[in-house]
């Protein structure tokens, strides 16, 4: 039985890249949680709760 997962934003503090994800289930693809930034290849990618604007306009379903 799937578990409702809340949305999150993955961001790079080095180059300020960010991507918001709205998962539809608890089975997430590997691409949804990167370990390195796709722009600058920095290894310190972090996650946080997205803002309302990020949820409405910049989110991807997975």
C-alpha positions as CSV (number, residue, x, y, z in Angstrom):
1,X,0.0,0.0,0.0
2,X,1.5,3.4,-1.0
3,X,2.3,6.0,1.6
4,X,1.5,9.7,0.9
5,X,4.8,11.5,0.7
6,X,5.1,15.2,1.0
7,X,6.8,17.4,-1.6
8,X,10.4,18.5,-1.2
9,X,13.0,20.8,-2.9
10,X,16.5,19.6,-3.7
11,X,19.0,22.4,-3.9
12,X,22.7,23.2,-4.3
13,X,24.1,25.8,-1.9
14,X,27.1,26.3,-4.1
15,X,25.5,27.4,-7.4
16,X,21.8,27.9,-6.2
17,X,20.3,25.2,-8.5
18,X,17.0,23.8,-7.3
19,X,14.3,21.3,-8.3
20,X,11.0,20.7,-6.6
21,X,9.5,17.2,-6.6
22,X,5.9,16.1,-5.8
23,X,6.1,12.3,-5.4
24,X,2.9,10.4,-6.1
25,X,4.1,7.4,-4.0
26,X,6.8,6.3,-1.7
27,X,8.7,4.5,-4.5
28,X,10.9,7.3,-5.8
29,X,13.2,7.0,-8.9
30,X,16.9,7.5,-8.4
31,X,16.8,10.7,-10.4
32,X,14.5,12.3,-7.8
33,X,17.2,12.4,-5.1
34,X,20.6,13.3,-6.7
35,X,23.8,13.1,-4.7
36,X,25.6,15.7,-6.9
37,X,24.4,18.9,-8.4
38,X,23.6,18.4,-12.2
39,X,24.9,22.0,-12.9
40,X,28.2,22.3,-11.0
41,X,28.7,18.7,-9.8
42,X,29.0,19.8,-6.2
43,X,28.5,17.0,-3.7
44,X,26.7,18.8,-1.0
45,X,23.1,18.7,-2.4
46,X,20.5,19.4,0.4
47,X,16.7,19.1,0.6
48,X,14.0,21.3,2.3
49,X,10.3,21.9,2.3
50,X,9.2,23.8,-0.8
51,X,7.6,27.2,-0.8
52,X,4.1,27.7,-2.2
53,X,5.4,29.3,-5.4
54,X,7.8,26.4,-6.0
55,X,4.9,23.9,-5.5
56,X,2.6,25.7,-7.9
57,X,5.0,26.6,-10.8
58,X,8.3,24.7,-10.6
59,X,7.5,21.2,-9.4
60,X,7.9,17.9,-11.2
61,X,5.8,14.8,-10.6
62,X,7.5,11.5,-10.1
